């Protein structure tokens, strides 16, 4: 049994004793027959990023085989109203066997699959977010010879009734333990269920944000994933949000992934870590153990494209209520090492060369361990209003753009945008003034995408139809002065928060 299979909590992987990328239709039918599966679920994100589900009760072996082979027909205009017209709306959904998992929260034994969309001619549906990401991934590999890997951080608030016992300290919830954190057990249950869907998580913890309001406790949590090929990373985030919401509903809790739910308290982001891989080696780190030139050029691409990337990663007005100074959210286009005020952060990467394990555990022999695989660079602007597939595709394009620039030019951009300080401190006002700002609202985000759309449409990655739909959707909010008005009008603020409370 290989290491990808050993200890896997995914029942399908464990039963078949093979990695998901090697799953076949025959494997799926064998699993159905030998594990008492009564239902098949097709799952896929629609416009707006929320999971949709199509159920099939298994009638007999032939029907199960037909469903797995031929898929089913769906109404594309209902799933993608910005991209598909009702007059020509039929699409096919076909399961991707490598995504198979047993629904961990269903009383009926149910085998679930994420699906791909195909058009009436049997070709991949060009505006499907997943297909867009696949094109981005293909163009990246073709243009650079590397593969693009990513992992996401999901931040969210869990809401429950207030208790007088062991009250939390306002805005001091980072890594808090029970009993001061009331919902750690819920997060642990979520992680166990996410693992059963195939989600590969790095860790979970309580986050900074916590407050009480109206007799309710609001506790912020985070679940962070491990690096994977970018399409798998996107699949895992999609399913994790679905699991967290379902489990919250089952337990009588409320959950929001909204980027901002109250002024003055921490908002929730969806930071994306990235790394560049080639032949199993992390190209993000150079031979000297430091950030490589390739990584700096990739970051330069993110610096150039950052304003437009908000169109994929920050899709409703409350996204821009979060992107304000002094809330651990970025506002300016810059990057830095371990710097949480920067748009792109290069976190600690175990690059000291010291064996800390043997120092902490004297009985362990000193060892020389290659830790270069751990180094990533992190985009901190996105939040869970994003369509995760569009966002990952946008980041992939931006990184490829940086790597395609003349080397000297890209490295100069990286040098100019580097910051080693908290840019919001008064003594750093001059540096702050030299940095471009992120868009302040959806309308500005749409304008930025319009200006740079050619880069995203190059190599056929994003279709013109998809970019038009995103721009139209962003401009429809008409939110140019909404933050100012809402900040001075509590009733308007409450109305906006309620409207986008369950976004993404």
C-alpha positions as CSV (number, residue, x, y, z in Angstrom):
1,X,0.0,0.0,0.0
2,X,1.6,3.3,-1.1
3,X,1.8,6.4,1.2
4,X,-1.0,8.2,-0.6
5,X,-3.4,5.4,0.4
6,X,-2.1,4.5,3.8
7,X,-4.3,6.0,6.6
8,X,-6.6,7.7,4.0
9,X,-9.9,8.6,5.7
10,X,-11.6,8.6,2.2
11,X,-13.6,5.3,2.2
12,X,-13.2,4.8,-1.5
13,X,-9.4,5.2,-1.4
14,X,-9.2,2.9,1.6
15,X,-11.4,0.2,0.0
16,X,-9.8,0.2,-3.5
17,X,-6.2,0.7,-2.1
18,X,-5.3,3.0,-4.9
19,X,-4.8,6.7,-5.4
20,X,-7.8,8.7,-6.7
21,X,-6.0,9.7,-9.9
22,X,-6.1,6.0,-10.8
23,X,-9.8,5.4,-10.2
24,X,-11.7,3.8,-13.1
25,X,-15.4,3.3,-13.8
26,X,-14.9,-0.4,-13.0
27,X,-13.6,0.6,-9.6
28,X,-16.6,2.8,-9.0
29,X,-19.1,0.0,-9.9
30,X,-17.1,-2.5,-7.7
31,X,-17.3,-0.1,-4.8
32,X,-21.0,0.5,-5.3
33,X,-21.8,-3.2,-5.4
34,X,-19.6,-4.2,-2.4
35,X,-20.4,-1.4,-0.1
36,X,-24.2,-1.2,-0.3
37,X,-24.3,2.2,-2.0
38,X,-27.9,3.2,-2.6
39,X,-27.5,6.6,-4.2
40,X,-25.1,8.5,-6.5
41,X,-24.8,12.3,-6.2
42,X,-23.4,14.6,-8.9
43,X,-22.1,17.8,-7.5
44,X,-20.8,21.0,-9.3
45,X,-20.5,24.7,-8.6
46,X,-22.8,27.1,-10.3
47,X,-22.3,30.8,-10.9
48,X,-21.6,32.4,-7.5
49,X,-19.6,29.4,-6.4
50,X,-22.2,27.4,-4.4
51,X,-22.4,23.6,-4.8
52,X,-25.4,22.2,-6.6
53,X,-26.4,18.5,-6.3
54,X,-28.2,16.0,-8.6
55,X,-29.4,12.8,-7.0
56,X,-29.7,9.3,-8.6
57,X,-31.3,6.5,-6.7
58,X,-29.7,3.3,-8.0
59,X,-32.2,1.0,-9.6
60,X,-29.9,-1.7,-10.8
61,X,-26.4,-2.3,-12.0
62,X,-27.1,-1.2,-15.6
63,X,-28.5,2.1,-14.4
64,X,-25.5,2.8,-12.2
65,X,-23.2,2.0,-15.1
66,X,-25.2,4.3,-17.4
67,X,-25.1,7.2,-14.9
68,X,-21.3,6.9,-14.5
69,X,-20.7,6.6,-18.2
70,X,-23.2,9.0,-19.8
71,X,-23.8,11.5,-17.0
72,X,-27.0,13.6,-17.3
73,X,-28.5,16.7,-18.9
74,X,-28.9,20.0,-16.9
75,X,-30.2,23.5,-17.5
76,X,-27.1,25.7,-18.0
77,X,-29.1,29.0,-18.0
78,X,-30.2,28.3,-14.4
79,X,-26.7,27.4,-13.3
80,X,-24.8,30.1,-15.2
81,X,-27.3,33.0,-16.0
82,X,-24.5,35.4,-16.9
83,X,-23.0,33.1,-19.5
84,X,-25.7,30.8,-20.8
85,X,-28.9,32.0,-22.6
86,X,-32.2,30.1,-22.0
87,X,-32.6,29.6,-25.8
88,X,-29.6,27.3,-25.9
89,X,-29.1,26.2,-22.4
90,X,-28.7,22.4,-22.2
91,X,-25.4,21.1,-20.8
92,X,-24.1,17.7,-19.8
93,X,-22.6,16.8,-16.5
94,X,-20.1,14.0,-16.4
95,X,-18.6,12.6,-13.1
96,X,-14.8,12.9,-12.5
97,X,-14.0,9.5,-10.9
98,X,-11.0,10.8,-9.1
99,X,-13.2,13.0,-6.9
100,X,-15.3,10.1,-5.6
101,X,-16.2,10.0,-1.9
102,X,-18.9,8.6,0.4
103,X,-21.1,11.4,1.8
104,X,-20.0,11.5,5.4
105,X,-23.2,13.2,6.6
106,X,-25.9,11.2,4.8
107,X,-27.9,8.4,6.4
108,X,-28.3,6.8,3.0
109,X,-25.1,5.2,1.7
110,X,-24.3,7.7,-1.1
111,X,-21.3,7.9,-3.5
112,X,-20.6,11.5,-4.6
113,X,-18.6,12.9,-7.5
114,X,-17.6,16.4,-8.7
115,X,-18.5,16.8,-12.3
116,X,-17.4,18.5,-15.5
117,X,-19.7,20.3,-17.9
118,X,-19.9,19.6,-21.6
119,X,-21.8,21.4,-24.4
120,X,-24.3,20.0,-26.9
121,X,-21.4,19.0,-29.3
122,X,-19.7,16.9,-26.5
123,X,-16.9,19.5,-26.0
124,X,-15.9,20.9,-22.6
125,X,-18.2,23.9,-21.8
126,X,-16.0,26.9,-22.4
127,X,-17.5,29.0,-19.6
128,X,-17.4,26.4,-16.9
129,X,-15.2,27.7,-14.0
130,X,-13.4,24.3,-13.7
131,X,-12.7,24.1,-17.4
132,X,-11.3,27.7,-17.2
133,X,-8.9,26.5,-14.5
134,X,-7.8,23.5,-16.5
135,X,-7.0,25.8,-19.4
136,X,-5.0,28.1,-17.1
137,X,-3.1,25.1,-15.7
138,X,-2.3,23.8,-19.2
139,X,-1.1,27.2,-20.4
140,X,1.0,27.6,-17.3
141,X,2.8,24.2,-17.8
142,X,3.2,24.9,-21.5
143,X,4.7,28.3,-20.9
144,X,6.9,27.6,-18.0
145,X,7.6,23.8,-17.9
146,X,6.5,23.9,-14.2
147,X,3.3,22.9,-12.5
148,X,1.3,25.4,-10.4
149,X,0.3,24.1,-6.9
150,X,-1.9,25.9,-4.4
151,X,-3.6,25.6,-1.0
152,X,-6.3,27.6,0.6
153,X,-7.1,29.0,4.0
154,X,-10.8,29.1,4.9
155,X,-11.8,31.6,7.5
156,X,-15.4,31.7,8.7
157,X,-17.5,32.7,11.7
158,X,-19.5,30.2,13.7
159,X,-22.4,31.7,15.7
160,X,-24.1,30.3,18.8
161,X,-25.9,31.4,22.0
162,X,-23.9,33.5,24.4
163,X,-22.7,31.9,27.7
164,X,-21.6,33.7,30.8
165,X,-19.0,31.1,31.5
166,X,-15.3,31.6,30.4
167,X,-16.0,34.6,28.1
168,X,-13.6,35.1,25.2
169,X,-11.4,38.2,25.0
170,X,-12.5,40.4,22.1
171,X,-10.3,40.1,19.0
172,X,-7.9,37.8,20.9
173,X,-9.2,34.4,19.6
174,X,-6.1,33.3,17.8
175,X,-5.4,29.6,18.6
176,X,-7.7,29.9,21.6
177,X,-8.5,26.6,23.4
178,X,-11.7,25.5,25.1
179,X,-13.4,26.5,27.3
180,X,-12.7,30.1,26.2
181,X,-13.2,29.0,22.6
182,X,-16.7,27.3,22.6
183,X,-16.7,25.8,19.1
184,X,-13.4,23.9,18.7
185,X,-15.2,20.6,18.8
186,X,-17.4,21.7,15.9
187,X,-14.3,22.6,13.9
188,X,-12.8,19.2,14.7
189,X,-15.9,17.4,13.5
190,X,-15.9,19.5,10.3
191,X,-12.2,18.5,9.7
192,X,-13.0,14.8,10.1
193,X,-15.9,15.0,7.6
194,X,-13.8,17.1,5.1
195,X,-11.1,14.5,5.3
196,X,-13.6,11.8,4.3
197,X,-14.3,13.8,1.1
198,X,-10.6,13.6,0.2
199,X,-9.7,17.0,1.6
200,X,-6.0,17.1,2.7
201,X,-5.8,19.6,5.5
202,X,-2.7,21.1,7.1
203,X,-4.4,22.2,10.3
204,X,-7.4,24.0,11.9
205,X,-7.5,26.6,14.7
206,X,-9.6,29.4,16.2
207,X,-8.8,32.7,14.6
208,X,-8.4,36.3,15.9
209,X,-12.0,37.4,15.5
210,X,-14.5,36.9,18.3
211,X,-17.2,39.1,19.7
212,X,-20.7,39.0,21.2
213,X,-23.7,40.8,19.8
214,X,-27.4,40.4,20.5
215,X,-27.0,37.5,22.9
216,X,-24.9,35.6,20.3
217,X,-21.2,34.6,20.3
218,X,-19.4,35.0,17.0
219,X,-16.2,32.9,16.9
220,X,-13.8,33.0,13.9
221,X,-12.2,29.8,12.8
222,X,-9.7,28.7,10.1
223,X,-9.0,25.5,8.3
224,X,-5.9,25.4,6.1
225,X,-5.1,22.9,3.4
226,X,-2.0,21.2,2.1
227,X,-0.5,22.0,-1.3
228,X,-2.0,20.2,-4.3
229,X,-2.2,20.6,-8.0
230,X,-4.3,23.7,-8.4
231,X,-7.5,22.0,-9.7
232,X,-7.5,19.6,-6.7
233,X,-6.9,22.4,-4.3
234,X,-10.0,24.2,-5.7
235,X,-12.1,21.0,-5.4
236,X,-11.1,20.6,-1.8
237,X,-12.1,24.2,-0.8
238,X,-15.4,23.9,-2.6
239,X,-16.3,20.7,-0.7
240,X,-15.0,22.0,2.6
241,X,-17.4,24.9,2.6
242,X,-20.3,22.5,1.7
243,X,-19.4,20.3,4.6
244,X,-19.0,23.1,7.2
245,X,-22.4,24.5,6.3
246,X,-24.2,21.2,6.3
247,X,-22.7,20.2,9.7
248,X,-23.5,23.6,11.2
249,X,-27.2,23.2,10.1
250,X,-27.3,19.7,11.5
251,X,-25.9,21.0,14.9
252,X,-28.2,24.0,15.0
253,X,-25.3,26.5,14.5
254,X,-25.0,29.3,12.0
255,X,-21.9,29.8,9.8
256,X,-20.9,32.6,7.6
257,X,-18.0,32.9,5.1
258,X,-18.9,36.5,4.4
259,X,-15.8,38.8,4.2
260,X,-17.2,41.3,6.6
261,X,-20.1,41.1,9.1
262,X,-19.4,44.0,11.5
263,X,-17.3,47.2,11.4
264,X,-14.2,47.1,13.6
265,X,-14.0,43.3,14.0
266,X,-11.8,41.0,11.9
267,X,-13.1,40.1,8.5
268,X,-12.8,36.6,7.0
269,X,-10.4,36.0,4.0
270,X,-9.6,33.1,1.9
271,X,-5.8,33.4,1.5
272,X,-4.2,31.3,-1.3
273,X,-0.7,29.9,-0.9
274,X,1.2,29.0,-4.1
275,X,4.3,27.2,-5.1
276,X,6.1,26.3,-8.3
277,X,7.0,22.7,-8.9
278,X,9.1,20.9,-11.4
279,X,10.1,17.2,-11.4
280,X,9.0,16.9,-7.8
281,X,11.2,19.9,-6.7
282,X,9.8,23.2,-5.2
283,X,11.2,25.9,-7.6
284,X,10.0,28.5,-5.1
285,X,13.3,28.0,-3.2
286,X,16.7,28.5,-4.8
287,X,19.9,26.4,-4.2
288,X,20.8,28.8,-1.4
289,X,17.6,28.0,0.5
290,X,16.2,31.5,-0.2
291,X,13.3,32.7,-2.3
292,X,14.3,31.9,-5.9
293,X,14.3,34.3,-8.8
294,X,11.4,32.3,-10.4
295,X,9.4,33.0,-7.3
296,X,10.2,36.7,-7.3
297,X,9.2,36.9,-11.0
298,X,6.0,35.1,-10.1
299,X,5.3,37.6,-7.4
300,X,6.0,40.4,-9.9
301,X,3.2,39.0,-12.0
302,X,0.9,39.1,-9.0
303,X,1.9,42.7,-8.3
304,X,1.0,43.7,-11.9
305,X,-2.3,41.9,-12.0
306,X,-3.4,42.3,-8.3
307,X,-6.1,45.0,-8.9
308,X,-7.8,42.8,-11.6
309,X,-7.5,39.7,-9.5
310,X,-10.0,41.2,-7.1
311,X,-12.6,40.7,-9.8
312,X,-12.2,36.9,-9.2
313,X,-11.5,36.9,-5.5
314,X,-13.7,39.7,-4.1
315,X,-17.1,39.5,-5.7
316,X,-19.5,41.5,-3.5
317,X,-19.6,44.9,-1.8
318,X,-18.7,43.5,1.7
319,X,-15.4,42.2,0.2
320,X,-14.3,45.8,0.1
321,X,-15.5,46.5,3.6
322,X,-12.8,44.0,4.7
323,X,-10.0,45.5,2.6
324,X,-9.3,48.4,4.9
325,X,-6.2,49.3,7.0
326,X,-5.4,47.9,10.4
327,X,-7.6,44.8,10.1
328,X,-4.8,42.3,8.9
329,X,-6.2,42.7,5.4
330,X,-4.2,44.2,2.5
331,X,-5.0,47.5,0.9
332,X,-1.9,48.2,-1.2
333,X,0.0,46.4,-3.9
334,X,3.2,45.2,-2.2
335,X,4.9,42.0,-0.8
336,X,7.2,41.0,2.0
337,X,8.6,38.3,4.2
338,X,6.3,37.3,7.1
339,X,4.5,40.6,6.7
340,X,0.8,40.5,7.3
341,X,0.2,44.0,6.2
342,X,1.4,43.1,2.6
343,X,-0.8,41.8,-0.2
344,X,1.6,38.9,-0.9
345,X,3.4,37.4,2.1
346,X,6.3,34.9,2.0
347,X,5.7,33.0,5.2
348,X,8.4,31.1,7.3
349,X,9.6,28.2,5.2
350,X,11.8,26.1,7.6
351,X,14.9,27.5,5.8
352,X,17.1,27.9,8.9
353,X,18.9,24.6,8.2
354,X,18.7,23.7,11.9
355,X,17.2,20.5,13.2
356,X,14.7,21.9,15.6
357,X,13.1,18.5,16.3
358,X,16.2,17.1,17.9
359,X,16.6,20.4,19.9
360,X,13.1,20.0,21.3
361,X,13.5,16.2,21.7
362,X,17.0,15.3,23.1
363,X,16.4,11.6,22.5
364,X,16.1,12.1,18.8
365,X,19.3,11.8,16.7
366,X,20.3,14.9,14.8
367,X,19.1,14.7,11.2
368,X,19.5,16.7,8.0
369,X,16.0,17.1,6.5
370,X,15.1,18.7,3.2
371,X,12.3,21.2,4.1
372,X,12.4,23.3,0.9
373,X,9.0,21.8,-0.2
374,X,7.3,23.8,2.5
375,X,8.0,27.3,1.1
376,X,5.1,29.1,-0.5
377,X,4.0,32.7,-1.3
378,X,0.6,33.8,-0.2
379,X,-2.0,36.1,-1.8
380,X,-4.0,37.7,1.0
381,X,-6.7,39.7,-0.7
382,X,-9.3,37.0,-1.7
383,X,-12.3,36.0,0.3
384,X,-15.0,33.4,0.2
385,X,-17.2,35.4,-2.1
386,X,-14.9,34.1,-4.8
387,X,-15.6,31.5,-7.4
388,X,-12.7,29.3,-6.3
389,X,-12.0,28.0,-9.8
390,X,-12.0,31.5,-11.4
391,X,-9.8,32.8,-8.6
392,X,-7.3,29.9,-9.0
393,X,-7.3,30.4,-12.7
394,X,-6.7,34.2,-12.3
395,X,-3.7,33.6,-10.0
396,X,-2.3,31.0,-12.3
397,X,-2.5,33.5,-15.2
398,X,-0.9,36.3,-13.1
399,X,2.0,34.0,-12.1
400,X,2.6,32.9,-15.7
401,X,2.5,36.5,-16.8
402,X,5.3,37.4,-14.3
403,X,7.4,34.4,-15.5
404,X,6.9,35.5,-19.1
405,X,8.1,39.0,-18.6
406,X,11.8,39.9,-19.3
407,X,13.7,38.6,-16.3
408,X,15.3,41.9,-15.4
409,X,12.0,43.8,-15.6
410,X,10.2,41.3,-13.4
411,X,12.9,41.3,-10.8
412,X,12.9,45.1,-10.8
413,X,9.1,45.1,-10.2
414,X,9.6,42.7,-7.3
415,X,12.3,44.8,-5.8
416,X,10.3,48.0,-6.0
417,X,7.2,46.4,-4.5
418,X,9.0,44.8,-1.6
419,X,8.3,46.1,1.9
420,X,10.0,45.0,5.2
421,X,7.8,47.0,7.5
422,X,4.1,47.6,8.5
423,X,3.3,50.1,5.8
424,X,0.4,51.5,7.9
425,X,2.6,52.9,10.6
426,X,3.0,56.8,10.5
427,X,6.7,56.6,10.0
428,X,6.2,54.6,6.8
429,X,3.8,57.1,5.2
430,X,6.2,57.9,2.3
431,X,6.5,54.2,1.3
432,X,2.8,53.7,1.5
433,X,2.2,56.7,-0.8
434,X,4.4,55.1,-3.4
435,X,2.3,51.9,-3.6
436,X,-0.8,51.4,-5.8
437,X,-4.0,50.7,-3.9
438,X,-6.3,47.8,-4.4
439,X,-9.8,48.6,-5.8
440,X,-12.1,50.2,-3.1
441,X,-15.3,48.6,-4.5
442,X,-16.8,46.3,-7.0
443,X,-17.1,49.0,-9.6
444,X,-13.4,49.8,-9.5
445,X,-12.6,46.1,-9.6
446,X,-14.6,45.7,-12.8
447,X,-12.7,48.6,-14.3
448,X,-9.4,47.0,-13.4
449,X,-10.4,43.7,-15.0
450,X,-11.6,45.6,-18.1
451,X,-8.1,47.2,-18.5
452,X,-6.2,43.9,-18.1
453,X,-8.7,41.4,-19.6
454,X,-6.5,40.7,-22.6
455,X,-3.9,39.1,-20.3
456,X,-6.6,36.8,-18.8
457,X,-8.1,36.0,-22.2
458,X,-4.6,35.2,-23.8
459,X,-4.0,31.5,-24.6
460,X,-7.8,31.1,-24.5
461,X,-7.9,30.7,-20.7
462,X,-10.8,33.0,-19.8
463,X,-13.4,33.4,-22.5
464,X,-14.7,36.8,-23.6
465,X,-18.1,35.7,-22.5
466,X,-17.0,34.9,-19.0
467,X,-15.0,38.1,-18.5
468,X,-18.0,40.1,-19.8
469,X,-20.3,38.3,-17.3
470,X,-17.9,39.0,-14.4
471,X,-17.6,42.7,-15.3
472,X,-21.4,43.1,-15.7
473,X,-22.0,41.4,-12.3
474,X,-19.5,43.6,-10.5
475,X,-20.9,46.8,-12.0
476,X,-24.5,45.9,-11.2
477,X,-23.7,46.5,-7.5
478,X,-23.3,50.2,-8.2
479,X,-21.3,50.4,-4.9
480,X,-18.9,53.3,-5.6
481,X,-19.8,55.1,-2.3
482,X,-21.5,52.3,-0.4
483,X,-18.9,51.9,2.3
484,X,-19.0,55.6,3.2
485,X,-22.8,55.6,3.3
486,X,-23.1,52.4,5.3
487,X,-20.5,53.5,7.8
488,X,-22.7,56.4,8.7
489,X,-26.0,54.5,8.5
490,X,-26.2,51.4,10.9
491,X,-29.5,50.3,9.3
492,X,-28.0,50.3,5.8
493,X,-24.9,48.4,7.1
494,X,-27.1,45.8,8.7
495,X,-29.1,45.4,5.5
496,X,-26.0,44.9,3.4
497,X,-24.5,42.4,5.9
498,X,-27.7,40.4,5.9
499,X,-27.9,40.4,2.1
500,X,-24.4,38.9,1.6
501,X,-24.2,36.8,4.9
502,X,-24.3,33.5,3.0
503,X,-22.2,34.5,0.0
504,X,-20.0,32.1,-1.8
